[in-house]
Amino acid sequence: MSIQDEQGAIGLLEWIIHAFMIMGAAAFSIQYLVMSVENELRVVIYHTQTRRALGGRARGV
């Protein structure tokens, strides 16, 4: 292998590593977003159930 071939291979390897890092960061961000939405839904469901249990007067209790 010539020096240019080695540099090309190293450059390709670096590009692949960066691509995997970006995909990992994107997957982490999507997971965080899903968890945030899930938590918001839990809060909404909890307040809805509380309001029903109190006969529609959950606000200000």
Gaussian input, Z-matrix of N, CA and C with variables (Angstrom, degrees):
# hf/3-21g

backbone

0 1
 N
 C     1     B1
 C     2     B2     1     A1
 N     3     B3     2     A2     1     D1
 C     4     B4     3     A3     2     D2
 C     5     B5     4     A4     3     D3
 N     6     B6     5     A5     4     D4
 C     7     B7     6     A6     5     D5
 C     8     B8     7     A7     6     D6
 N     9     B9     8     A8     7     D7
 C    10    B10     9     A9     8     D8
 C    11    B11    10    A10     9     D9
 N    12    B12    11    A11    10    D10
 C    13    B13    12    A12    11    D11
 C    14    B14    13    A13    12    D12
 N    15    B15    14    A14    13    D13
 C    16    B16    15    A15    14    D14
 C    17    B17    16    A16    15    D15
 N    18    B18    17    A17    16    D16
 C    19    B19    18    A18    17    D17
 C    20    B20    19    A19    18    D18
 N    21    B21    20    A20    19    D19
 C    22    B22    21    A21    20    D20
 C    23    B23    22    A22    21    D21
 N    24    B24    23    A23    22    D22
 C    25    B25    24    A24    23    D23
 C    26    B26    25    A25    24    D24
 N    27    B27    26    A26    25    D25
 C    28    B28    27    A27    26    D26
 C    29    B29    28    A28    27    D27
 N    30    B30    29    A29    28    D28
 C    31    B31    30    A30    29    D29
 C    32    B32    31    A31    30    D30
 N    33    B33    32    A32    31    D31
 C    34    B34    33    A33    32    D32
 C    35    B35    34    A34    33    D33
 N    36    B36    35    A35    34    D34
 C    37    B37    36    A36    35    D35
 C    38    B38    37    A37    36    D36
 N    39    B39    38    A38    37    D37
 C    40    B40    39    A39    38    D38
 C    41    B41    40    A40    39    D39
 N    42    B42    41    A41    40    D40
 C    43    B43    42    A42    41    D41
 C    44    B44    43    A43    42    D42
 N    45    B45    44    A44    43    D43
 C    46    B46    45    A45    44    D44
 C    47    B47    46    A46    45    D45
 N    48    B48    47    A47    46    D46
 C    49    B49    48    A48    47    D47
 C    50    B50    49    A49    48    D48
 N    51    B51    50    A50    49    D49
 C    52    B52    51    A51    50    D50
 C    53    B53    52    A52    51    D51
 N    54    B54    53    A53    52    D52
 C    55    B55    54    A54    53    D53
 C    56    B56    55    A55    54    D54
 N    57    B57    56    A56    55    D55
 C    58    B58    57    A57    56    D56
 C    59    B59    58    A58    57    D57
 N    60    B60    59    A59    58    D58
 C    61    B61    60    A60    59    D59
 C    62    B62    61    A61    60    D60
 N    63    B63    62    A62    61    D61
 C    64    B64    63    A63    62    D62
 C    65    B65    64    A64    63    D63
 N    66    B66    65    A65    64    D64
 C    67    B67    66    A66    65    D65
 C    68    B68    67    A67    66    D66
 N    69    B69    68    A68    67    D67
 C    70    B70    69    A69    68    D68
 C    71    B71    70    A70    69    D69
 N    72    B72    71    A71    70    D70
 C    73    B73    72    A72    71    D71
 C    74    B74    73    A73    72    D72
 N    75    B75    74    A74    73    D73
 C    76    B76    75    A75    74    D74
 C    77    B77    76    A76    75    D75
 N    78    B78    77    A77    76    D76
 C    79    B79    78    A78    77    D77
 C    80    B80    79    A79    78    D78
 N    81    B81    80    A80    79    D79
 C    82    B82    81    A81    80    D80
 C    83    B83    82    A82    81    D81
 N    84    B84    83    A83    82    D82
 C    85    B85    84    A84    83    D83
 C    86    B86    85    A85    84    D84
 N    87    B87    86    A86    85    D85
 C    88    B88    87    A87    86    D86
 C    89    B89    88    A88    87    D87
 N    90    B90    89    A89    88    D88
 C    91    B91    90    A90    89    D89
 C    92    B92    91    A91    90    D90
 N    93    B93    92    A92    91    D91
 C    94    B94    93    A93    92    D92
 C    95    B95    94    A94    93    D93
 N    96    B96    95    A95    94    D94
 C    97    B97    96    A96    95    D95
 C    98    B98    97    A97    96    D96
 N    99    B99    98    A98    97    D97
 C   100   B100    99    A99    98    D98
 C   101   B101   100   A100    99    D99
 N   102   B102   101   A101   100   D100
 C   103   B103   102   A102   101   D101
 C   104   B104   103   A103   102   D102
 N   105   B105   104   A104   103   D103
 C   106   B106   105   A105   104   D104
 C   107   B107   106   A106   105   D105
 N   108   B108   107   A107   106   D106
 C   109   B109   108   A108   107   D107
 C   110   B110   109   A109   108   D108
 N   111   B111   110   A110   109   D109
 C   112   B112   111   A111   110   D110
 C   113   B113   112   A112   111   D111
 N   114   B114   113   A113   112   D112
 C   115   B115   114   A114   113   D113
 C   116   B116   115   A115   114   D114
 N   117   B117   116   A116   115   D115
 C   118   B118   117   A117   116   D116
 C   119   B119   118   A118   117   D117
 N   120   B120   119   A119   118   D118
 C   121   B121   120   A120   119   D119
 C   122   B122   121   A121   120   D120
 N   123   B123   122   A122   121   D121
 C   124   B124   123   A123   122   D122
 C   125   B125   124   A124   123   D123
 N   126   B126   125   A125   124   D124
 C   127   B127   126   A126   125   D125
 C   128   B128   127   A127   126   D126
 N   129   B129   128   A128   127   D127
 C   130   B130   129   A129   128   D128
 C   131   B131   130   A130   129   D129
 N   132   B132   131   A131   130   D130
 C   133   B133   132   A132   131   D131
 C   134   B134   133   A133   132   D132
 N   135   B135   134   A134   133   D133
 C   136   B136   135   A135   134   D134
 C   137   B137   136   A136   135   D135
 N   138   B138   137   A137   136   D136
 C   139   B139   138   A138   137   D137
 C   140   B140   139   A139   138   D138
 N   141   B141   140   A140   139   D139
 C   142   B142   141   A141   140   D140
 C   143   B143   142   A142   141   D141
 N   144   B144   143   A143   142   D142
 C   145   B145   144   A144   143   D143
 C   146   B146   145   A145   144   D144
 N   147   B147   146   A146   145   D145
 C   148   B148   147   A147   146   D146
 C   149   B149   148   A148   147   D147
 N   150   B150   149   A149   148   D148
 C   151   B151   150   A150   149   D149
 C   152   B152   151   A151   150   D150
 N   153   B153   152   A152   151   D151
 C   154   B154   153   A153   152   D152
 C   155   B155   154   A154   153   D153
 N   156   B156   155   A155   154   D154
 C   157   B157   156   A156   155   D155
 C   158   B158   157   A157   156   D156
 N   159   B159   158   A158   157   D157
 C   160   B160   159   A159   158   D158
 C   161   B161   160   A160   159   D159
 N   162   B162   161   A161   160   D160
 C   163   B163   162   A162   161   D161
 C   164   B164   163   A163   162   D162
 N   165   B165   164   A164   163   D163
 C   166   B166   165   A165   164   D164
 C   167   B167   166   A166   165   D165
 N   168   B168   167   A167   166   D166
 C   169   B169   168   A168   167   D167
 C   170   B170   169   A169   168   D168
 N   171   B171   170   A170   169   D169
 C   172   B172   171   A171   170   D170
 C   173   B173   172   A172   171   D171
 N   174   B174   173   A173   172   D172
 C   175   B175   174   A174   173   D173
 C   176   B176   175   A175   174   D174
 N   177   B177   176   A176   175   D175
 C   178   B178   177   A177   176   D176
 C   179   B179   178   A178   177   D177
 N   180   B180   179   A179   178   D178
 C   181   B181   180   A180   179   D179
 C   182   B182   181   A181   180   D180

   B1=1.4630
   B2=1.5202
   B3=1.2954
   B4=1.4597
   B5=1.5313
   B6=1.3077
   B7=1.4672
   B8=1.5305
   B9=1.3272
   B10=1.4700
   B11=1.5267
   B12=1.3275
   B13=1.4641
   B14=1.5224
   B15=1.3444
   B16=1.4670
   B17=1.5257
   B18=1.3353
   B19=1.4635
   B20=1.5289
   B21=1.3238
   B22=1.4680
   B23=1.5151
   B24=1.3356
   B25=1.4591
   B26=1.5269
   B27=1.3373
   B28=1.4649
   B29=1.5302
   B30=1.3313
   B31=1.4661
   B32=1.5155
   B33=1.3328
   B34=1.4617
   B35=1.5206
   B36=1.3267
   B37=1.4623
   B38=1.5262
   B39=1.3371
   B40=1.4665
   B41=1.5266
   B42=1.3293
   B43=1.4624
   B44=1.5220
   B45=1.3486
   B46=1.4700
   B47=1.5246
   B48=1.3395
   B49=1.4707
   B50=1.5261
   B51=1.3291
   B52=1.4601
   B53=1.5281
   B54=1.3287
   B55=1.4665
   B56=1.5285
   B57=1.3409
   B58=1.4633
   B59=1.5235
   B60=1.3351
   B61=1.4645
   B62=1.5234
   B63=1.3351
   B64=1.4705
   B65=1.5275
   B66=1.3386
   B67=1.4642
   B68=1.5247
   B69=1.3283
   B70=1.4630
   B71=1.5169
   B72=1.3329
   B73=1.4626
   B74=1.5259
   B75=1.3219
   B76=1.4661
   B77=1.5241
   B78=1.3235
   B79=1.4647
   B80=1.5238
   B81=1.3360
   B82=1.4620
   B83=1.5249
   B84=1.3359
   B85=1.4681
   B86=1.5257
   B87=1.3305
   B88=1.4663
   B89=1.5212
   B90=1.3445
   B91=1.4613
   B92=1.5266
   B93=1.3374
   B94=1.4602
   B95=1.5277
   B96=1.3364
   B97=1.4640
   B98=1.5256
   B99=1.3318
   B100=1.4628
   B101=1.5245
   B102=1.3409
   B103=1.4631
   B104=1.5278
   B105=1.3265
   B106=1.4606
   B107=1.5263
   B108=1.3316
   B109=1.4678
   B110=1.5227
   B111=1.3292
   B112=1.4615
   B113=1.5241
   B114=1.3228
   B115=1.4661
   B116=1.5237
   B117=1.3317
   B118=1.4714
   B119=1.5249
   B120=1.3353
   B121=1.4620
   B122=1.5222
   B123=1.3243
   B124=1.4663
   B125=1.5209
   B126=1.3327
   B127=1.4661
   B128=1.5255
   B129=1.3356
   B130=1.4678
   B131=1.5220
   B132=1.3263
   B133=1.4695
   B134=1.5244
   B135=1.3284
   B136=1.4643
   B137=1.5290
   B138=1.3397
   B139=1.4625
   B140=1.5263
   B141=1.3334
   B142=1.4659
   B143=1.5210
   B144=1.3226
   B145=1.4643
   B146=1.5230
   B147=1.3301
   B148=1.4634
   B149=1.5258
   B150=1.3298
   B151=1.4653
   B152=1.5261
   B153=1.3305
   B154=1.4652
   B155=1.5242
   B156=1.3319
   B157=1.4619
   B158=1.5275
   B159=1.3250
   B160=1.4642
   B161=1.5269
   B162=1.3093
   B163=1.4584
   B164=1.5078
   B165=1.3178
   B166=1.4540
   B167=1.5106
   B168=1.3326
   B169=1.4656
   B170=1.5263
   B171=1.3280
   B172=1.4638
   B173=1.5249
   B174=1.3282
   B175=1.4642
   B176=1.5237
   B177=1.3148
   B178=1.4526
   B179=1.5086
   B180=1.3171
   B181=1.4718
   B182=1.5066
   A1=109.58
   A2=115.36
   A3=119.07
   A4=109.38
   A5=114.99
   A6=120.37
   A7=110.06
   A8=116.94
   A9=119.99
   A10=111.43
   A11=116.40
   A12=119.69
   A13=110.63
   A14=116.09
   A15=119.96
   A16=110.75
   A17=116.76
   A18=119.96
   A19=110.89
   A20=115.73
   A21=119.57
   A22=111.46
   A23=116.61
   A24=120.91
   A25=110.58
   A26=116.59
   A27=120.55
   A28=110.00
   A29=116.73
   A30=120.25
   A31=112.06
   A32=116.45
   A33=120.86
   A34=110.46
   A35=116.65
   A36=121.12
   A37=110.83
   A38=116.82
   A39=120.19
   A40=110.64
   A41=116.89
   A42=121.03
   A43=110.45
   A44=116.20
   A45=120.75
   A46=110.22
   A47=116.98
   A48=120.83
   A49=110.14
   A50=117.18
   A51=120.09
   A52=111.05
   A53=116.66
   A54=119.96
   A55=110.42
   A56=116.85
   A57=119.80
   A58=111.48
   A59=117.14
   A60=120.40
   A61=110.53
   A62=116.76
   A63=120.70
   A64=110.14
   A65=116.71
   A66=119.83
   A67=110.58
   A68=117.13
   A69=120.54
   A70=111.66
   A71=116.78
   A72=120.74
   A73=110.41
   A74=116.87
   A75=120.40
   A76=110.53
   A77=116.95
   A78=120.55
   A79=110.44
   A80=117.09
   A81=121.00
   A82=110.36
   A83=116.83
   A84=121.05
   A85=110.90
   A86=116.61
   A87=120.37
   A88=109.99
   A89=116.79
   A90=120.53
   A91=110.41
   A92=117.35
   A93=121.62
   A94=110.41
   A95=116.27
   A96=120.70
   A97=110.86
   A98=117.06
   A99=121.32
   A100=110.13
   A101=117.08
   A102=120.27
   A103=110.92
   A104=118.00
   A105=121.56
   A106=110.88
   A107=116.36
   A108=120.35
   A109=110.11
   A110=116.30
   A111=120.72
   A112=110.65
   A113=117.40
   A114=120.83
   A115=111.32
   A116=117.26
   A117=120.27
   A118=110.57
   A119=117.05
   A120=120.24
   A121=111.03
   A122=117.06
   A123=119.95
   A124=110.88
   A125=116.67
   A126=120.67
   A127=110.34
   A128=116.89
   A129=120.73
   A130=110.64
   A131=116.81
   A132=120.82
   A133=110.20
   A134=117.37
   A135=121.16
   A136=110.54
   A137=116.79
   A138=120.08
   A139=111.30
   A140=116.58
   A141=120.00
   A142=110.28
   A143=116.75
   A144=120.42
   A145=110.69
   A146=116.81
   A147=120.63
   A148=109.88
   A149=116.58
   A150=120.73
   A151=110.41
   A152=116.74
   A153=119.86
   A154=110.44
   A155=116.50
   A156=120.37
   A157=111.13
   A158=117.03
   A159=120.69
   A160=112.06
   A161=116.89
   A162=119.88
   A163=113.86
   A164=117.80
   A165=121.22
   A166=114.48
   A167=118.64
   A168=118.99
   A169=111.07
   A170=116.21
   A171=120.08
   A172=111.60
   A173=117.21
   A174=118.86
   A175=109.63
   A176=114.95
   A177=120.41
   A178=114.72
   A179=117.34
   A180=119.80
   A181=108.93
   D1=138.00
   D2=176.86
   D3=-84.79
   D4=170.39
   D5=-179.69
   D6=-62.76
   D7=-38.80
   D8=179.68
   D9=-64.31
   D10=-39.10
   D11=177.82
   D12=-63.85
   D13=-42.29
   D14=179.34
   D15=-63.76
   D16=-43.28
   D17=179.15
   D18=-64.20
   D19=-38.36
   D20=177.61
   D21=-64.48
   D22=-41.50
   D23=179.22
   D24=-65.82
   D25=-41.56
   D26=178.68
   D27=-64.63
   D28=-42.26
   D29=177.75
   D30=-61.31
   D31=-41.71
   D32=178.23
   D33=-64.45
   D34=-42.80
   D35=178.78
   D36=-61.52
   D37=-43.33
   D38=178.04
   D39=-62.10
   D40=-40.71
   D41=179.78
   D42=-62.86
   D43=-42.86
   D44=179.49
   D45=-63.70
   D46=-43.23
   D47=179.34
   D48=-61.64
   D49=-44.58
   D50=179.23
   D51=-63.45
   D52=-39.09
   D53=178.87
   D54=-61.67
   D55=-42.44
   D56=178.40
   D57=-66.54
   D58=-37.47
   D59=178.18
   D60=-63.72
   D61=-42.27
   D62=179.37
   D63=-65.34
   D64=-42.10
   D65=178.61
   D66=-63.68
   D67=-39.18
   D68=177.76
   D69=-64.08
   D70=-42.61
   D71=178.54
   D72=-64.44
   D73=-40.14
   D74=178.89
   D75=-65.36
   D76=-42.24
   D77=178.87
   D78=-63.24
   D79=-40.47
   D80=178.56
   D81=-63.91
   D82=-42.14
   D83=179.96
   D84=-64.11
   D85=-42.35
   D86=179.21
   D87=-64.33
   D88=-41.60
   D89=178.95
   D90=-62.32
   D91=-41.70
   D92=179.02
   D93=-64.03
   D94=-41.45
   D95=179.15
   D96=-62.92
   D97=-43.90
   D98=179.38
   D99=-62.64
   D100=-42.88
   D101=178.94
   D102=-63.37
   D103=-39.86
   D104=179.39
   D105=-63.57
   D106=-44.94
   D107=178.93
   D108=-63.56
   D109=-41.27
   D110=179.70
   D111=-61.59
   D112=-42.72
   D113=178.94
   D114=-65.27
   D115=-40.87
   D116=177.65
   D117=-61.80
   D118=-41.87
   D119=178.77
   D120=-63.47
   D121=-38.51
   D122=177.79
   D123=-61.83
   D124=-41.81
   D125=178.97
   D126=-63.52
   D127=-45.26
   D128=179.83
   D129=-61.88
   D130=-45.19
   D131=179.81
   D132=-63.30
   D133=-42.41
   D134=179.71
   D135=-60.27
   D136=-46.79
   D137=-178.45
   D138=-67.53
   D139=-35.66
   D140=177.48
   D141=-64.27
   D142=-44.44
   D143=179.38
   D144=-65.88
   D145=-38.88
   D146=179.36
   D147=-64.19
   D148=-43.64
   D149=-179.78
   D150=-62.08
   D151=-41.53
   D152=178.73
   D153=-65.11
   D154=-41.68
   D155=-177.87
   D156=-65.25
   D157=-30.98
   D158=-178.76
   D159=-95.03
   D160=11.34
   D161=177.45
   D162=73.45
   D163=32.56
   D164=175.03
   D165=85.23
   D166=11.53
   D167=179.53
   D168=-122.11
   D169=49.07
   D170=-178.54
   D171=-74.89
   D172=-26.11
   D173=-178.84
   D174=-74.09
   D175=134.35
   D176=176.58
   D177=78.12
   D178=10.79
   D179=179.67
   D180=-87.77

